Amino acid sequence: MIASAPLSQRSSAIDAEAFMHEQLGLICLHGNMAQSYLEAGDPAGFRYALASLVARVRAVTGIVNDLGALAEKGSAD
């Protein structure tokens, strides 16, 4: 068994990677749900699934942008 560092000592990049991984899986789920709702003729379900998908895409995009800005700042120093 590999010992893990306490949460307070973990790298934020590792946490960001785990967050993005989870969100990308949920993006797939919400995309499939949106497709199913559209095929079933359920506009309310479709709008919900699409809004959830967009929110998760925005969350991942924000993390990617933040990590890119940190990398640029680090290379400028």
PDB file of N, CA, C and O in Angstrom:
ATOM      1  N   MET A   1       0.842  -1.176   0.000  1.00  0.00           N
ATOM      2  CA  MET A   1       0.000   0.000   0.000  1.00  0.00           C
ATOM      3  C   MET A   1       0.889   1.241   0.000  1.00  0.00           C
ATOM      4  O   MET A   1       1.847   1.332   0.768  1.00  0.00           O
ATOM      5  N   ILE A   2       0.561   2.188  -0.864  1.00  0.00           N
ATOM      6  CA  ILE A   2       1.332   3.418  -0.969  1.00  0.00           C
ATOM      7  C   ILE A   2       0.747   4.452  -0.027  1.00  0.00           C
ATOM      8  O   ILE A   2      -0.457   4.710  -0.035  1.00  0.00           O
ATOM      9  N   ALA A   3       1.618   5.044   0.789  1.00  0.00           N
ATOM     10  CA  ALA A   3       1.158   6.074   1.726  1.00  0.00           C
ATOM     11  C   ALA A   3       0.861   7.353   0.956  1.00  0.00           C
ATOM     12  O   ALA A   3       1.592   7.726   0.038  1.00  0.00           O
ATOM     13  N   SER A   4      -0.186   7.996   1.331  1.00  0.00           N
ATOM     14  CA  SER A   4      -0.597   9.237   0.691  1.00  0.00           C
ATOM     15  C   SER A   4      -0.274  10.407   1.605  1.00  0.00           C
ATOM     16  O   SER A   4      -0.364  10.293   2.827  1.00  0.00           O
ATOM     17  N   ALA A   5       0.100  11.531   1.011  1.00  0.00           N
ATOM     18  CA  ALA A   5       0.368  12.739   1.803  1.00  0.00           C
ATOM     19  C   ALA A   5      -0.938  13.255   2.387  1.00  0.00           C
ATOM     20  O   ALA A   5      -1.997  13.103   1.778  1.00  0.00           O
ATOM     21  N   PRO A   6      -0.866  13.860   3.558  1.00  0.00           N
ATOM     22  CA  PRO A   6      -2.084  14.463   4.119  1.00  0.00           C
ATOM     23  C   PRO A   6      -2.664  15.478   3.149  1.00  0.00           C
ATOM     24  O   PRO A   6      -1.929  16.084   2.369  1.00  0.00           O
ATOM     25  N   LEU A   7      -3.966  15.666   3.193  1.00  0.00           N
ATOM     26  CA  LEU A   7      -4.648  16.553   2.268  1.00  0.00           C
ATOM     27  C   LEU A   7      -4.027  17.934   2.243  1.00  0.00           C
ATOM     28  O   LEU A   7      -3.920  18.540   1.176  1.00  0.00           O
ATOM     29  N   SER A   8      -3.612  18.449   3.396  1.00  0.00           N
ATOM     30  CA  SER A   8      -3.049  19.794   3.453  1.00  0.00           C
ATOM     31  C   SER A   8      -1.693  19.901   2.758  1.00  0.00           C
ATOM     32  O   SER A   8      -1.247  21.006   2.451  1.00  0.00           O
ATOM     33  N   GLN A   9      -1.026  18.761   2.503  1.00  0.00           N
ATOM     34  CA  GLN A   9       0.294  18.786   1.878  1.00  0.00           C
ATOM     35  C   GLN A   9       0.247  18.403   0.403  1.00  0.00           C
ATOM     36  O   GLN A   9       1.277  18.441  -0.269  1.00  0.00           O
ATOM     37  N   ARG A  10      -0.910  18.038  -0.111  1.00  0.00           N
ATOM     38  CA  ARG A  10      -1.003  17.631  -1.510  1.00  0.00           C
ATOM     39  C   ARG A  10      -0.876  18.831  -2.430  1.00  0.00           C
ATOM     40  O   ARG A  10      -1.234  19.953  -2.073  1.00  0.00           O
ATOM     41  N   SER A  11      -0.366  18.573  -3.607  1.00  0.00           N
ATOM     42  CA  SER A  11      -0.227  19.612  -4.613  1.00  0.00           C
ATOM     43  C   SER A  11      -1.595  20.010  -5.150  1.00  0.00           C
ATOM     44  O   SER A  11      -2.462  19.158  -5.345  1.00  0.00           O
ATOM     45  N   SER A  12      -1.787  21.299  -5.387  1.00  0.00           N
ATOM     46  CA  SER A  12      -3.057  21.758  -5.941  1.00  0.00           C
ATOM     47  C   SER A  12      -3.249  21.227  -7.359  1.00  0.00           C
ATOM     48  O   SER A  12      -4.383  21.072  -7.812  1.00  0.00           O
ATOM     49  N   ALA A  13      -2.145  20.945  -8.067  1.00  0.00           N
ATOM     50  CA  ALA A  13      -2.255  20.396  -9.413  1.00  0.00           C
ATOM     51  C   ALA A  13      -2.881  19.008  -9.382  1.00  0.00           C
ATOM     52  O   ALA A  13      -3.651  18.655 -10.275  1.00  0.00           O
ATOM     53  N   ILE A  14      -2.556  18.218  -8.362  1.00  0.00           N
ATOM     54  CA  ILE A  14      -3.155  16.892  -8.237  1.00  0.00           C
ATOM     55  C   ILE A  14      -4.646  17.028  -7.968  1.00  0.00           C
ATOM     56  O   ILE A  14      -5.447  16.306  -8.561  1.00  0.00           O
ATOM     57  N   ASP A  15      -5.026  17.930  -7.096  1.00  0.00           N
ATOM     58  CA  ASP A  15      -6.434  18.147  -6.805  1.00  0.00           C
ATOM     59  C   ASP A  15      -7.161  18.659  -8.042  1.00  0.00           C
ATOM     60  O   ASP A  15      -8.289  18.243  -8.308  1.00  0.00           O
ATOM     61  N   ALA A  16      -6.535  19.552  -8.801  1.00  0.00           N
ATOM     62  CA  ALA A  16      -7.147  20.079 -10.018  1.00  0.00           C
ATOM     63  C   ALA A  16      -7.330  18.964 -11.039  1.00  0.00           C
ATOM     64  O   ALA A  16      -8.346  18.915 -11.733  1.00  0.00           O
ATOM     65  N   GLU A  17      -6.355  18.075 -11.130  1.00  0.00           N
ATOM     66  CA  GLU A  17      -6.457  16.969 -12.077  1.00  0.00           C
ATOM     67  C   GLU A  17      -7.611  16.038 -11.706  1.00  0.00           C
ATOM     68  O   GLU A  17      -8.366  15.601 -12.575  1.00  0.00           O
ATOM     69  N   ALA A  18      -7.744  15.741 -10.430  1.00  0.00           N
ATOM     70  CA  ALA A  18      -8.839  14.881  -9.979  1.00  0.00           C
ATOM     71  C   ALA A  18     -10.184  15.559 -10.225  1.00  0.00           C
ATOM     72  O   ALA A  18     -11.139  14.913 -10.657  1.00  0.00           O
ATOM     73  N   PHE A  19     -10.257  16.844  -9.954  1.00  0.00           N
ATOM     74  CA  PHE A  19     -11.490  17.598 -10.184  1.00  0.00           C
ATOM     75  C   PHE A  19     -11.863  17.568 -11.658  1.00  0.00           C
ATOM     76  O   PHE A  19     -13.014  17.306 -12.006  1.00  0.00           O
ATOM     77  N   MET A  20     -10.889  17.838 -12.526  1.00  0.00           N
ATOM     78  CA  MET A  20     -11.176  17.845 -13.962  1.00  0.00           C
ATOM     79  C   MET A  20     -11.585  16.464 -14.448  1.00  0.00           C
ATOM     80  O   MET A  20     -12.492  16.338 -15.272  1.00  0.00           O
ATOM     81  N   HIS A  21     -10.935  15.444 -13.955  1.00  0.00           N
ATOM     82  CA  HIS A  21     -11.275  14.074 -14.346  1.00  0.00           C
ATOM     83  C   HIS A  21     -12.729  13.774 -14.002  1.00  0.00           C
ATOM     84  O   HIS A  21     -13.468  13.234 -14.825  1.00  0.00           O
ATOM     85  N   GLU A  22     -13.133  14.120 -12.800  1.00  0.00           N
ATOM     86  CA  GLU A  22     -14.515  13.891 -12.370  1.00  0.00           C
ATOM     87  C   GLU A  22     -15.486  14.695 -13.223  1.00  0.00           C
ATOM     88  O   GLU A  22     -16.514  14.176 -13.658  1.00  0.00           O
ATOM     89  N   GLN A  23     -15.162  15.949 -13.459  1.00  0.00           N
ATOM     90  CA  GLN A  23     -16.054  16.803 -14.237  1.00  0.00           C
ATOM     91  C   GLN A  23     -16.190  16.313 -15.678  1.00  0.00           C
ATOM     92  O   GLN A  23     -17.282  16.359 -16.244  1.00  0.00           O
ATOM     93  N   LEU A  24     -15.108  15.850 -16.268  1.00  0.00           N
ATOM     94  CA  LEU A  24     -15.167  15.341 -17.638  1.00  0.00           C
ATOM     95  C   LEU A  24     -16.057  14.108 -17.740  1.00  0.00           C
ATOM     96  O   LEU A  24     -16.768  13.929 -18.729  1.00  0.00           O
ATOM     97  N   GLY A  25     -16.015  13.264 -16.722  1.00  0.00           N
ATOM     98  CA  GLY A  25     -16.919  12.118 -16.698  1.00  0.00           C
ATOM     99  C   GLY A  25     -18.372  12.553 -16.619  1.00  0.00           C
ATOM    100  O   GLY A  25     -19.241  11.981 -17.278  1.00  0.00           O
ATOM    101  N   LEU A  26     -18.630  13.576 -15.802  1.00  0.00           N
ATOM    102  CA  LEU A  26     -19.998  14.082 -15.672  1.00  0.00           C
ATOM    103  C   LEU A  26     -20.447  14.816 -16.932  1.00  0.00           C
ATOM    104  O   LEU A  26     -21.635  14.824 -17.253  1.00  0.00           O
ATOM    105  N   ILE A  27     -19.510  15.431 -17.646  1.00  0.00           N
ATOM    106  CA  ILE A  27     -19.842  16.058 -18.930  1.00  0.00           C
ATOM    107  C   ILE A  27     -20.367  14.993 -19.892  1.00  0.00           C
ATOM    108  O   ILE A  27     -21.363  15.211 -20.581  1.00  0.00           O
ATOM    109  N   CYS A  28     -19.699  13.852 -19.937  1.00  0.00           N
ATOM    110  CA  CYS A  28     -20.163  12.744 -20.786  1.00  0.00           C
ATOM    111  C   CYS A  28     -21.555  12.297 -20.365  1.00  0.00           C
ATOM    112  O   CYS A  28     -22.430  12.093 -21.207  1.00  0.00           O
ATOM    113  N   LEU A  29     -21.756  12.149 -19.065  1.00  0.00           N
ATOM    114  CA  LEU A  29     -23.052  11.722 -18.542  1.00  0.00           C
ATOM    115  C   LEU A  29     -24.150  12.710 -18.937  1.00  0.00           C
ATOM    116  O   LEU A  29     -25.202  12.303 -19.429  1.00  0.00           O
ATOM    117  N   HIS A  30     -23.911  13.997 -18.724  1.00  0.00           N
ATOM    118  CA  HIS A  30     -24.920  15.007 -19.050  1.00  0.00           C
ATOM    119  C   HIS A  30     -25.149  15.100 -20.558  1.00  0.00           C
ATOM    120  O   HIS A  30     -26.266  15.375 -20.996  1.00  0.00           O
ATOM    121  N   GLY A  31     -24.116  14.876 -21.345  1.00  0.00           N
ATOM    122  CA  GLY A  31     -24.293  14.847 -22.801  1.00  0.00           C
ATOM    123  C   GLY A  31     -25.202  13.695 -23.217  1.00  0.00           C
ATOM    124  O   GLY A  31     -26.082  13.868 -24.060  1.00  0.00           O
ATOM    125  N   ASN A  32     -24.992  12.529 -22.631  1.00  0.00           N
ATOM    126  CA  ASN A  32     -25.850  11.378 -22.926  1.00  0.00           C
ATOM    127  C   ASN A  32     -27.276  11.627 -22.450  1.00  0.00           C
ATOM    128  O   ASN A  32     -28.237  11.263 -23.129  1.00  0.00           O
ATOM    129  N   MET A  33     -27.410  12.249 -21.278  1.00  0.00           N
ATOM    130  CA  MET A  33     -28.748  12.573 -20.777  1.00  0.00           C
ATOM    131  C   MET A  33     -29.449  13.551 -21.710  1.00  0.00           C
ATOM    132  O   MET A  33     -30.631  13.384 -22.011  1.00  0.00           O
ATOM    133  N   ALA A  34     -28.726  14.571 -22.171  1.00  0.00           N
ATOM    134  CA  ALA A  34     -29.315  15.556 -23.081  1.00  0.00           C
ATOM    135  C   ALA A  34     -29.793  14.870 -24.359  1.00  0.00           C
ATOM    136  O   ALA A  34     -30.875  15.171 -24.864  1.00  0.00           O
ATOM    137  N   GLN A  35     -28.994  13.960 -24.871  1.00  0.00           N
ATOM    138  CA  GLN A  35     -29.368  13.216 -26.068  1.00  0.00           C
ATOM    139  C   GLN A  35     -30.638  12.402 -25.830  1.00  0.00           C
ATOM    140  O   GLN A  35     -31.540  12.389 -26.668  1.00  0.00           O
ATOM    141  N   SER A  36     -30.703  11.735 -24.704  1.00  0.00           N
ATOM    142  CA  SER A  36     -31.872  10.910 -24.376  1.00  0.00           C
ATOM    143  C   SER A  36     -33.125  11.767 -24.213  1.00  0.00           C
ATOM    144  O   SER A  36     -34.193  11.418 -24.716  1.00  0.00           O
ATOM    145  N   TYR A  37     -32.988  12.895 -23.507  1.00  0.00           N
ATOM    146  CA  TYR A  37     -34.134  13.781 -23.330  1.00  0.00           C
ATOM    147  C   TYR A  37     -34.597  14.354 -24.672  1.00  0.00           C
ATOM    148  O   TYR A  37     -35.797  14.493 -24.905  1.00  0.00           O
ATOM    149  N   LEU A  38     -33.669  14.679 -25.534  1.00  0.00           N
ATOM    150  CA  LEU A  38     -34.023  15.211 -26.846  1.00  0.00           C
ATOM    151  C   LEU A  38     -34.777  14.158 -27.655  1.00  0.00           C
ATOM    152  O   LEU A  38     -35.800  14.457 -28.272  1.00  0.00           O
ATOM    153  N   GLU A  39     -34.270  12.931 -27.650  1.00  0.00           N
ATOM    154  CA  GLU A  39     -34.929  11.842 -28.373  1.00  0.00           C
ATOM    155  C   GLU A  39     -36.313  11.541 -27.805  1.00  0.00           C
ATOM    156  O   GLU A  39     -37.221  11.161 -28.543  1.00  0.00           O
ATOM    157  N   ALA A  40     -36.474  11.713 -26.476  1.00  0.00           N
ATOM    158  CA  ALA A  40     -37.750  11.431 -25.826  1.00  0.00           C
ATOM    159  C   ALA A  40     -38.738  12.593 -25.964  1.00  0.00           C
ATOM    160  O   ALA A  40     -39.898  12.479 -25.568  1.00  0.00           O
ATOM    161  N   GLY A  41     -38.277  13.693 -26.519  1.00  0.00           N
ATOM    162  CA  GLY A  41     -39.147  14.857 -26.663  1.00  0.00           C
ATOM    163  C   GLY A  41     -39.429  15.556 -25.343  1.00  0.00           C
ATOM    164  O   GLY A  41     -40.520  16.089 -25.142  1.00  0.00           O
ATOM    165  N   ASP A  42     -38.459  15.557 -24.446  1.00  0.00           N
ATOM    166  CA  ASP A  42     -38.598  16.182 -23.128  1.00  0.00           C
ATOM    167  C   ASP A  42     -37.761  17.463 -23.094  1.00  0.00           C
ATOM    168  O   ASP A  42     -36.583  17.418 -22.740  1.00  0.00           O
ATOM    169  N   PRO A  43     -38.354  18.604 -23.458  1.00  0.00           N
ATOM    170  CA  PRO A  43     -37.558  19.838 -23.518  1.00  0.00           C
ATOM    171  C   PRO A  43     -37.037  20.301 -22.159  1.00  0.00           C
ATOM    172  O   PRO A  43     -35.940  20.854 -22.079  1.00  0.00           O
ATOM    173  N   ALA A  44     -37.803  20.086 -21.093  1.00  0.00           N
ATOM    174  CA  ALA A  44     -37.336  20.511 -19.765  1.00  0.00           C
ATOM    175  C   ALA A  44     -36.121  19.685 -19.347  1.00  0.00           C
ATOM    176  O   ALA A  44     -35.139  20.237 -18.851  1.00  0.00           O
ATOM    177  N   GLY A  45     -36.181  18.378 -19.542  1.00  0.00           N
ATOM    178  CA  GLY A  45     -35.049  17.511 -19.226  1.00  0.00           C
ATOM    179  C   GLY A  45     -33.838  17.850 -20.077  1.00  0.00           C
ATOM    180  O   GLY A  45     -32.708  17.853 -19.590  1.00  0.00           O
ATOM    181  N   PHE A  46     -34.080  18.137 -21.360  1.00  0.00           N
ATOM    182  CA  PHE A  46     -32.993  18.506 -22.261  1.00  0.00           C
ATOM    183  C   PHE A  46     -32.306  19.782 -21.796  1.00  0.00           C
ATOM    184  O   PHE A  46     -31.078  19.859 -21.755  1.00  0.00           O
ATOM    185  N   ARG A  47     -33.115  20.788 -21.444  1.00  0.00           N
ATOM    186  CA  ARG A  47     -32.533  22.063 -20.978  1.00  0.00           C
ATOM    187  C   ARG A  47     -31.737  21.873 -19.688  1.00  0.00           C
ATOM    188  O   ARG A  47     -30.669  22.463 -19.523  1.00  0.00           O
ATOM    189  N   TYR A  48     -32.256  21.050 -18.776  1.00  0.00           N
ATOM    190  CA  TYR A  48     -31.547  20.777 -17.523  1.00  0.00           C
ATOM    191  C   TYR A  48     -30.203  20.103 -17.794  1.00  0.00           C
ATOM    192  O   TYR A  48     -29.169  20.528 -17.279  1.00  0.00           O
ATOM    193  N   ALA A  49     -30.231  19.049 -18.607  1.00  0.00           N
ATOM    194  CA  ALA A  49     -28.995  18.316 -18.898  1.00  0.00           C
ATOM    195  C   ALA A  49     -27.990  19.207 -19.622  1.00  0.00           C
ATOM    196  O   ALA A  49     -26.792  19.152 -19.343  1.00  0.00           O
ATOM    197  N   LEU A  50     -28.476  20.021 -20.546  1.00  0.00           N
ATOM    198  CA  LEU A  50     -27.590  20.918 -21.288  1.00  0.00           C
ATOM    199  C   LEU A  50     -26.994  21.984 -20.374  1.00  0.00           C
ATOM    200  O   LEU A  50     -25.807  22.296 -20.475  1.00  0.00           O
ATOM    201  N   ALA A  51     -27.813  22.545 -19.482  1.00  0.00           N
ATOM    202  CA  ALA A  51     -27.305  23.553 -18.537  1.00  0.00           C
ATOM    203  C   ALA A  51     -26.259  22.937 -17.608  1.00  0.00           C
ATOM    204  O   ALA A  51     -25.255  23.577 -17.295  1.00  0.00           O
ATOM    205  N   SER A  52     -26.487  21.704 -17.167  1.00  0.00           N
ATOM    206  CA  SER A  52     -25.515  21.018 -16.304  1.00  0.00           C
ATOM    207  C   SER A  52     -24.215  20.762 -17.056  1.00  0.00           C
ATOM    208  O   SER A  52     -23.129  20.935 -16.504  1.00  0.00           O
ATOM    209  N   LEU A  53     -24.327  20.351 -18.310  1.00  0.00           N
ATOM    210  CA  LEU A  53     -23.145  20.101 -19.136  1.00  0.00           C
ATOM    211  C   LEU A  53     -22.339  21.388 -19.304  1.00  0.00           C
ATOM    212  O   LEU A  53     -21.121  21.390 -19.130  1.00  0.00           O
ATOM    213  N   VAL A  54     -23.018  22.475 -19.642  1.00  0.00           N
ATOM    214  CA  VAL A  54     -22.336  23.755 -19.863  1.00  0.00           C
ATOM    215  C   VAL A  54     -21.654  24.233 -18.575  1.00  0.00           C
ATOM    216  O   VAL A  54     -20.531  24.735 -18.623  1.00  0.00           O
ATOM    217  N   ALA A  55     -22.320  24.081 -17.433  1.00  0.00           N
ATOM    218  CA  ALA A  55     -21.725  24.511 -16.155  1.00  0.00           C
ATOM    219  C   ALA A  55     -20.445  23.733 -15.871  1.00  0.00           C
ATOM    220  O   ALA A  55     -19.462  24.306 -15.400  1.00  0.00           O
ATOM    221  N   ARG A  56     -20.449  22.444 -16.151  1.00  0.00           N
ATOM    222  CA  ARG A  56     -19.260  21.631 -15.898  1.00  0.00           C
ATOM    223  C   ARG A  56     -18.140  21.955 -16.885  1.00  0.00           C
ATOM    224  O   ARG A  56     -16.966  21.945 -16.514  1.00  0.00           O
ATOM    225  N   VAL A  57     -18.494  22.243 -18.141  1.00  0.00           N
ATOM    226  CA  VAL A  57     -17.485  22.654 -19.124  1.00  0.00           C
ATOM    227  C   VAL A  57     -16.846  23.966 -18.671  1.00  0.00           C
ATOM    228  O   VAL A  57     -15.630  24.134 -18.763  1.00  0.00           O
ATOM    229  N   ARG A  58     -17.663  24.886 -18.186  1.00  0.00           N
ATOM    230  CA  ARG A  58     -17.125  26.168 -17.704  1.00  0.00           C
ATOM    231  C   ARG A  58     -16.199  25.968 -16.510  1.00  0.00           C
ATOM    232  O   ARG A  58     -15.171  26.636 -16.400  1.00  0.00           O
ATOM    233  N   ALA A  59     -16.560  25.049 -15.616  1.00  0.00           N
ATOM    234  CA  ALA A  59     -15.713  24.784 -14.446  1.00  0.00           C
ATOM    235  C   ALA A  59     -14.353  24.249 -14.868  1.00  0.00           C
ATOM    236  O   ALA A  59     -13.325  24.691 -14.355  1.00  0.00           O
ATOM    237  N   VAL A  60     -14.339  23.298 -15.803  1.00  0.00           N
ATOM    238  CA  VAL A  60     -13.074  22.730 -16.280  1.00  0.00           C
ATOM    239  C   VAL A  60     -12.273  23.795 -17.028  1.00  0.00           C
ATOM    240  O   VAL A  60     -11.058  23.897 -16.859  1.00  0.00           O
ATOM    241  N   THR A  61     -12.951  24.581 -17.846  1.00  0.00           N
ATOM    242  CA  THR A  61     -12.270  25.647 -18.587  1.00  0.00           C
ATOM    243  C   THR A  61     -11.621  26.640 -17.629  1.00  0.00           C
ATOM    244  O   THR A  61     -10.506  27.100 -17.875  1.00  0.00           O
ATOM    245  N   GLY A  62     -12.306  26.971 -16.548  1.00  0.00           N
ATOM    246  CA  GLY A  62     -11.739  27.889 -15.556  1.00  0.00           C
ATOM    247  C   GLY A  62     -10.475  27.337 -14.931  1.00  0.00           C
ATOM    248  O   GLY A  62      -9.496  28.063 -14.759  1.00  0.00           O
ATOM    249  N   ILE A  63     -10.488  26.056 -14.589  1.00  0.00           N
ATOM    250  CA  ILE A  63      -9.296  25.425 -13.998  1.00  0.00           C
ATOM    251  C   ILE A  63      -8.149  25.422 -15.000  1.00  0.00           C
ATOM    252  O   ILE A  63      -7.012  25.744 -14.653  1.00  0.00           O
ATOM    253  N   VAL A  64      -8.448  25.059 -16.238  1.00  0.00           N
ATOM    254  CA  VAL A  64      -7.401  25.028 -17.277  1.00  0.00           C
ATOM    255  C   VAL A  64      -6.806  26.422 -17.459  1.00  0.00           C
ATOM    256  O   VAL A  64      -5.587  26.570 -17.554  1.00  0.00           O
ATOM    257  N   ASN A  65      -7.658  27.439 -17.508  1.00  0.00           N
ATOM    258  CA  ASN A  65      -7.167  28.813 -17.652  1.00  0.00           C
ATOM    259  C   ASN A  65      -6.321  29.234 -16.458  1.00  0.00           C
ATOM    260  O   ASN A  65      -5.278  29.865 -16.625  1.00  0.00           O
ATOM    261  N   ASP A  66      -6.771  28.883 -15.241  1.00  0.00           N
ATOM    262  CA  ASP A  66      -6.003  29.219 -14.037  1.00  0.00           C
ATOM    263  C   ASP A  66      -4.649  28.532 -14.029  1.00  0.00           C
ATOM    264  O   ASP A  66      -3.639  29.151 -13.696  1.00  0.00           O
ATOM    265  N   LEU A  67      -4.622  27.258 -14.393  1.00  0.00           N
ATOM    266  CA  LEU A  67      -3.341  26.531 -14.420  1.00  0.00           C
ATOM    267  C   LEU A  67      -2.415  27.103 -15.495  1.00  0.00           C
ATOM    268  O   LEU A  67      -1.201  27.170 -15.303  1.00  0.00           O
ATOM    269  N   GLY A  68      -2.989  27.514 -16.622  1.00  0.00           N
ATOM    270  CA  GLY A  68      -2.190  28.135 -17.678  1.00  0.00           C
ATOM    271  C   GLY A  68      -1.597  29.463 -17.220  1.00  0.00           C
ATOM    272  O   GLY A  68      -0.441  29.769 -17.513  1.00  0.00           O
ATOM    273  N   ALA A  69      -2.396  30.248 -16.499  1.00  0.00           N
ATOM    274  CA  ALA A  69      -1.900  31.523 -15.991  1.00  0.00           C
ATOM    275  C   ALA A  69      -0.791  31.308 -14.962  1.00  0.00           C
ATOM    276  O   ALA A  69       0.193  32.047 -14.940  1.00  0.00           O
ATOM    277  N   LEU A  70      -0.954  30.294 -14.112  1.00  0.00           N
ATOM    278  CA  LEU A  70       0.097  29.991 -13.140  1.00  0.00           C
ATOM    279  C   LEU A  70       1.378  29.545 -13.836  1.00  0.00           C
ATOM    280  O   LEU A  70       2.475  29.922 -13.424  1.00  0.00           O
ATOM    281  N   ALA A  71       1.241  28.751 -14.881  1.00  0.00           N
ATOM    282  CA  ALA A  71       2.420  28.293 -15.616  1.00  0.00           C
ATOM    283  C   ALA A  71       3.128  29.456 -16.288  1.00  0.00           C
ATOM    284  O   ALA A  71       4.357  29.524 -16.280  1.00  0.00           O
ATOM    285  N   GLU A  72       2.361  30.373 -16.871  1.00  0.00           N
ATOM    286  CA  GLU A  72       2.945  31.539 -17.514  1.00  0.00           C
ATOM    287  C   GLU A  72       3.651  32.433 -16.492  1.00  0.00           C
ATOM    288  O   GLU A  72       4.734  32.961 -16.744  1.00  0.00           O
ATOM    289  N   LYS A  73       3.009  32.586 -15.335  1.00  0.00           N
ATOM    290  CA  LYS A  73       3.600  33.416 -14.275  1.00  0.00           C
ATOM    291  C   LYS A  73       4.897  32.769 -13.776  1.00  0.00           C
ATOM    292  O   LYS A  73       5.886  33.459 -13.523  1.00  0.00           O
ATOM    293  N   GLY A  74       4.883  31.452 -13.638  1.00  0.00           N
ATOM    294  CA  GLY A  74       6.074  30.735 -13.173  1.00  0.00           C
ATOM    295  C   GLY A  74       7.209  30.812 -14.162  1.00  0.00           C
ATOM    296  O   GLY A  74       8.368  30.891 -13.757  1.00  0.00           O
ATOM    297  N   SER A  75       6.911  30.790 -15.458  1.00  0.00           N
ATOM    298  CA  SER A  75       7.964  30.862 -16.459  1.00  0.00           C
ATOM    299  C   SER A  75       8.503  32.283 -16.623  1.00  0.00           C
ATOM    300  O   SER A  75       9.621  32.478 -17.102  1.00  0.00           O
ATOM    301  N   ALA A  76       7.701  33.271 -16.223  1.00  0.00           N
ATOM    302  CA  ALA A  76       8.142  34.660 -16.308  1.00  0.00           C
ATOM    303  C   ALA A  76       9.071  35.031 -15.165  1.00  0.00           C
ATOM    304  O   ALA A  76       9.847  35.981 -15.274  1.00  0.00           O
ATOM    305  N   ASP A  77       8.995  34.279 -14.061  1.00  0.00           N
ATOM    306  CA  ASP A  77       9.831  34.594 -12.893  1.00  0.00           C
ATOM    307  C   ASP A  77      11.243  34.167 -13.047  1.00  0.00           C
ATOM    308  O   ASP A  77      12.052  34.370 -12.142  1.00  0.00           O
TER     309      ASP A  77
END
